[in-house]
Amino acid sequence: MNGTEGPAFYVPMSNATGVVRSPYEYPQYYLVAPWAYGLLAAYMFFLIITGFPVNFLTLYVTIEHKKLRTPLNYILLNLAIADLFMVFGGFTTTMYTSLHGYFVFGRLGCNLEGFFATLGGEMGLWSLVVLAIERWMVVCKPVSNFRFGENHAIMGVAFTWVMACSCAVPPLVGWSRYIPEGMQCSCGVDYYTRTPGVNNESFVIYMFIVHFFIPLIVIFFCYGRLVCTVKEAAAQQQESETTQRAERE
């Protein structure tokens, strides 16, 4: 192991020199220079001031105007909510902790930040999956006369929440755990250690298959079929125009 493992943390640096300290209690300036933490805080601030207005206005405008409350927009609203989870649960926390150089909110704060950041990320991912499936169903028509309605949208939103929770909740109840990561100013799933009793290895495999590989395959399949269908339609239209031109001549 190249890093230093402690109670509920893993610092990616050997403690041979004795300088490594808990990221819940001490600044981690031995990992990178203090200016790097300031740069991270500035980047988080940029994400906040760009991410919050866009997603908040998306919610506000859609709620205020009935014409925008279409089934497809339910998924887009869900995506906006996911981004707001990231803004408040992830970016804001990371900006504050990076200004201090370590995760000042302690173990409980790490669990909360890790949960909301993971939840928002997974909601966004599965919302993109639902959008891809919706486009495939509507354009490619694998089911004749299919129309994406309100019930489909509600089921799609519910599905994204179930899948997001199936990834974000387990580390809170003993299957893996949330620990500070990277510069030790934000928290995420423990990919680094093999701590007995938390089964990190099995959870990482589960995440890779269910929450990365499967969504990737579904999105590639749906948009791949969409591109093929559009190309076929364009070819048929071109052939029809060529035939009509020949008949006129």
KEVEX-602182 format. One line per 2 residues: number of its first residue (from 0); for each residue x, y, z of C-alpha. Coordinates in Angstrom, 2 decimals. Layout:
N
NUM	X:Y:Z ~ ...
//
This chain:
249
0	0.00:0.00:0.00 ~ 1.50:3.32:-1.09
2	-0.71:5.48:1.11 ~ -1.54:5.79:4.77
4	-4.73:4.19:6.07 ~ -6.37:5.33:9.29
6	-9.79:5.26:10.97 ~ -12.25:6.14:8.18
8	-9.65:7.73:5.91 ~ -6.93:6.94:3.40
10	-4.28:9.52:2.55 ~ -2.46:8.82:-0.76
12	0.97:9.36:0.77 ~ 3.34:7.14:2.71
14	3.78:8.05:6.36 ~ 7.45:7.07:6.37
16	8.36:10.63:7.32 ~ 5.62:10.87:9.94
18	3.94:13.94:8.44 ~ 0.58:12.37:7.54
20	-2.31:13.51:9.75 ~ -6.05:12.83:9.84
22	-7.86:14.74:7.05 ~ -10.69:15.38:9.52
24	-8.44:17.33:11.90 ~ -5.38:18.79:10.16
26	-4.61:20.69:6.92 ~ -3.23:18.42:4.22
28	-0.70:20.84:2.76 ~ 1.92:18.09:2.59
30	-0.08:16.58:-0.31 ~ -0.07:19.70:-2.50
32	0.84:23.35:-2.00 ~ -1.69:25.63:-0.25
34	-2.27:27.58:-3.48 ~ -3.66:24.38:-5.06
36	-6.41:24.30:-2.43 ~ -7.19:27.91:-3.21
38	-7.39:27.05:-6.90 ~ -9.75:24.17:-6.10
40	-11.96:26.52:-4.07 ~ -12.04:28.99:-6.97
42	-13.03:26.23:-9.39 ~ -15.81:25.06:-7.07
44	-17.03:28.67:-6.83 ~ -17.10:28.86:-10.62
46	-19.19:25.67:-10.79 ~ -21.58:27.05:-8.17
48	-22.17:30.42:-9.86 ~ -22.70:28.76:-13.24
50	-24.54:25.61:-12.13 ~ -27.00:27.10:-9.66
52	-28.59:29.85:-11.83 ~ -28.99:27.61:-14.87
54	-30.61:24.73:-13.01 ~ -32.69:26.91:-10.69
56	-34.06:28.89:-13.65 ~ -34.86:25.62:-15.42
58	-36.98:24.56:-12.45 ~ -38.56:27.98:-11.98
60	-39.51:28.58:-15.61 ~ -40.93:25.08:-16.05
62	-43.02:25.34:-12.88 ~ -44.30:28.82:-13.81
64	-45.31:27.95:-17.40 ~ -47.79:25.13:-17.93
66	-46.83:24.72:-21.58 ~ -43.39:23.55:-20.50
68	-44.73:20.81:-18.22 ~ -44.42:18.13:-20.87
70	-43.57:14.50:-20.05 ~ -40.10:14.79:-21.56
72	-39.39:17.89:-19.47 ~ -40.05:15.86:-16.31
74	-36.78:14.09:-17.03 ~ -35.00:17.36:-17.72
76	-36.32:18.75:-14.43 ~ -35.04:15.66:-12.68
78	-31.66:16.29:-14.26 ~ -31.75:19.88:-12.97
80	-32.55:18.63:-9.46 ~ -29.63:16.21:-9.69
82	-27.33:19.08:-10.63 ~ -28.59:21.14:-7.68
84	-27.79:18.23:-5.37 ~ -24.26:18.41:-6.74
86	-24.12:22.19:-6.25 ~ -25.32:22.22:-2.64
88	-24.19:18.80:-1.48 ~ -20.88:18.65:-3.30
90	-19.47:21.87:-4.77 ~ -20.39:24.16:-1.86
92	-18.96:21.78:0.73 ~ -15.77:21.23:-1.23
94	-15.27:24.96:-1.71 ~ -15.52:25.56:2.04
96	-13.30:22.64:3.05 ~ -10.64:23.44:0.46
98	-10.32:26.93:1.94 ~ -9.30:25.19:5.17
100	-7.11:22.56:3.51 ~ -8.89:19.57:5.01
102	-12.37:18.12:5.56 ~ -13.52:20.24:8.49
104	-17.00:18.70:8.82 ~ -15.82:15.43:10.34
106	-17.05:11.91:9.76 ~ -20.77:12.76:9.72
108	-20.21:15.58:7.27 ~ -18.18:13.25:5.07
110	-21.08:10.78:4.95 ~ -23.55:13.53:4.08
112	-21.34:15.12:1.43 ~ -20.48:11.77:-0.10
114	-24.12:10.72:-0.13 ~ -25.50:13.87:-1.79
116	-22.67:14.09:-4.31 ~ -23.11:10.43:-5.25
118	-26.90:10.74:-5.32 ~ -26.76:13.77:-7.61
120	-24.23:12.18:-9.93 ~ -26.19:8.95:-10.20
122	-29.50:10.75:-10.74 ~ -27.89:12.65:-13.58
124	-26.46:9.47:-15.09 ~ -29.73:7.53:-14.99
126	-31.68:10.56:-16.25 ~ -29.45:10.47:-19.34
128	-30.22:6.75:-19.67 ~ -33.98:7.43:-19.54
130	-33.62:10.23:-22.12 ~ -31.68:7.91:-24.42
132	-34.36:5.21:-24.13 ~ -37.11:7.78:-24.76
134	-35.41:9.03:-27.95 ~ -34.89:5.46:-29.16
136	-38.52:4.52:-28.51 ~ -39.91:7.65:-30.18
138	-37.62:7.87:-33.22 ~ -36.79:4.24:-33.95
140	-40.25:2.95:-32.97 ~ -39.35:-0.56:-31.75
142	-42.91:-0.55:-30.38 ~ -45.47:0.69:-32.90
144	-47.63:3.67:-31.95 ~ -45.60:4.33:-28.81
146	-46.07:7.76:-27.28 ~ -44.02:8.97:-24.33
148	-46.67:10.09:-21.87 ~ -46.91:11.40:-18.34
150	-47.01:7.93:-16.76 ~ -43.85:6.95:-18.63
152	-42.13:10.12:-17.42 ~ -43.13:9.52:-13.80
154	-41.90:5.94:-13.99 ~ -38.67:7.18:-15.55
156	-38.10:9.71:-12.76 ~ -38.90:7.10:-10.10
158	-36.47:4.71:-11.77 ~ -33.64:7.27:-11.64
160	-34.22:7.81:-7.91 ~ -34.29:4.10:-7.16
162	-31.07:3.48:-9.08 ~ -29.35:6.52:-7.55
164	-30.30:5.44:-4.03 ~ -29.12:1.90:-4.75
166	-25.65:3.40:-5.24 ~ -25.62:6.22:-2.68
168	-27.24:4.48:0.30 ~ -25.15:1.26:0.72
170	-21.99:3.07:1.92 ~ -24.09:4.57:4.73
172	-25.25:1.17:5.97 ~ -22.06:-0.86:5.86
174	-21.50:-1.90:2.25 ~ -18.36:0.14:1.52
176	-18.06:3.61:3.10 ~ -17.51:7.27:2.32
178	-14.03:8.67:3.02 ~ -12.11:11.83:2.05
180	-10.51:11.47:-1.37 ~ -7.95:13.21:-3.56
182	-6.81:16.36:-1.79 ~ -8.93:15.23:1.19
184	-11.45:18.07:0.79 ~ -14.33:16.03:-0.59
186	-15.72:12.59:0.13 ~ -16.56:9.65:-2.06
188	-16.82:5.88:-2.07 ~ -13.78:4.06:-0.69
190	-12.04:2.66:-3.78 ~ -8.67:2.50:-2.05
192	-8.71:0.14:0.92 ~ -9.66:-3.41:1.75
194	-10.82:-2.69:5.26 ~ -12.34:-5.83:6.84
196	-16.09:-5.72:7.33 ~ -17.07:-3.11:4.73
198	-16.66:-5.20:1.54 ~ -15.20:-2.43:-0.61
200	-14.14:-4.80:-3.38 ~ -17.62:-6.20:-4.01
202	-19.19:-2.73:-3.93 ~ -16.69:-1.35:-6.44
204	-17.41:-4.28:-8.77 ~ -21.16:-3.68:-8.32
206	-20.73:0.03:-9.09 ~ -18.65:-0.64:-12.18
208	-21.11:-3.13:-13.65 ~ -24.49:-1.66:-12.63
210	-23.73:2.06:-12.44 ~ -21.16:2.45:-15.20
212	-21.01:-0.41:-17.69 ~ -24.76:-1.03:-18.08
214	-25.72:2.68:-18.45 ~ -22.89:3.16:-20.95
216	-24.05:0.19:-23.04 ~ -27.69:1.35:-22.99
218	-26.80:4.92:-24.02 ~ -24.47:3.75:-26.81
220	-27.09:1.28:-28.08 ~ -29.96:3.80:-28.07
222	-28.09:6.61:-29.77 ~ -26.35:4.18:-32.11
224	-29.74:2.92:-33.30 ~ -30.94:6.53:-33.50
226	-28.06:7.50:-35.80 ~ -28.69:4.45:-38.00
228	-32.40:5.26:-38.27 ~ -31.72:8.88:-39.22
230	-29.19:7.80:-41.85 ~ -31.66:5.29:-43.31
232	-34.38:7.95:-43.45 ~ -32.01:10.40:-45.15
234	-30.97:7.76:-47.70 ~ -34.60:6.91:-48.47
236	-35.44:10.58:-48.91 ~ -32.49:11.10:-51.23
238	-33.47:8.03:-53.26 ~ -37.05:9.29:-53.49
240	-35.90:12.71:-54.68 ~ -33.63:11.09:-57.28
242	-36.52:8.95:-58.56 ~ -38.88:11.94:-58.78
244	-36.26:13.97:-60.63 ~ -35.74:11.13:-63.12
246	-39.49:10.83:-63.72 ~ -39.79:14.55:-64.42
248	-36.97:14.38:-66.94
//
